[in-house]
């Protein structure tokens, strides 16, 4: 939860910040935690992204920023699913999550073999 809060507060996806430059230096060799470069994800790595229009934790704007970093990803290896009425917990507790989300995830990865 602390790492999530750091990401929200700082507005960047970085490794965990230990709160002290000497601790960060010990873990990362740098005083500040390194930022993840999403564009370094291999372009042929299969990725399934599903997000909801009512999700306050992974909102549409944040997902848009993520997708912008994946704009050069192999289109045959990237599947994006937007569910207008889904909120964060719906992906786990939604009574129709199996039909709307899980079956598509399984199908996507089966087609990647």
Residue, then its C-alpha position, 0 to 999 in steps of 0.5 A: x500500500x505504501x508503494x501504491x501511495x508513493x506512485x499516486x503521490x509522485x505521479x511516476x511508476x518507480x521502484x519502492x522508495x525506502x524514504x532515506x537516500x542511504x537505504x535507496x542507495x543500498x538497494x538501487x545504487x542510487x539515492x532515489x528509486x529508479x523509474x520504470x521505463x514502460x517502453x522497455x517492455x519487449x514489444x512481443x510480450x503478450x499483454x492483456x489490459x482490462x480497465x473500467x470506466x468507474x475505476x477510481x484507482x486505475x482511472x481512464x486517464x492513468x490507463x491512457x498514459x500507460x497505453x501511450x507508453x505501449x503505442x509501439x507494442x506489437x498489436x497482435x500481442x496487446x489486447x485492451x478491454x474497456x468496460x464502461x460500468x466496471x469499477x476496481x472491485x468488479x474485476x474480482x467480485x463482479x458476478x459477471x466477471x468470468x464472462x466479461x473478463x476472465x474468459x477473454x483473458x484466457x482466450x487471449x493467452x491461449x491464442x498466443x501459444 
